[in-house]
Amino acid sequence: MATLTFKTNIKCGNCVAAVTPHLNALDGVETWEVDLKDPNRTLTVETDGADAGAVKKAVETAGYKAEPVA
């Protein structure tokens, strides 16, 4: 299992609710969470097959930005 991290512009619970169906629909995503207290609004994804590009696209489809963190 891999852990992917992203800097996002997800700012609140309503934003999290907006991206939830998109991330939950991705094959290979086991769990995910957004740290709303972190200034970078870090999205952490535990994945067993989904790649960073697919996660980024899912977040962008919901109307938000996600930039992979090295």
N, C-alpha and C positions, 0 to 999 in steps of 0.2 A: 504494500500500500504506500502511496506517495502523498506528501503534503504539499499543496500549492498555496502560495500567498499572493494577495493582490492589494494594491492601494486603490481605494474606491472613493466615490462621492456619495455613497449611501449614508444618509445623515440621521435617520430616525426609524422608529418602529414601522411606520407606514411604508417607508422605502424598503425595509426588509420584507414586509408583506408583499410588495410589488415584485420583488425578485424571487421570492420563494417558489412559485410554481415553475419558473424557468430553470432554476437550479435543481429542484427536485425531479424534474423531467429528464435530466441528463443521465445517460447510461454511465455507470461507473462511479458516480458520486455517492459516497457512503454517508458522510456528514459534512456540514458546513456551518460557519457562524461568522458574523460580522461584529468586530469589536467597536462599538459606537463610542467608547470612551477614548480610544486611540485617535490622535489628530489625523492620522492617515486613513481612518475608518477601514482597518485591515480586515479583509475577507480571507478566512482560512478554510481550505477545502481538503478533506480527506478523500482520496480517490483511488479506485482500483480499476483504472482504465481510461478515465476521461483526461484529456490533455488541457494545457493552459489555454490554448486557442478556443476550445469548445466552451470552457467556463467563461472566458472573456466575452465570447459571442452571446452566451445566454444572458449575462448581466447587461450587455449593450442592447439586447432585444427588449429588455425590461425598461430601457431608457436611462441607464446609468453607465458610468465609466468604470473600467477595471484594468489596471496596469500591473502586469506581473512584477513581483519583487524578487530579486535574485537571492 
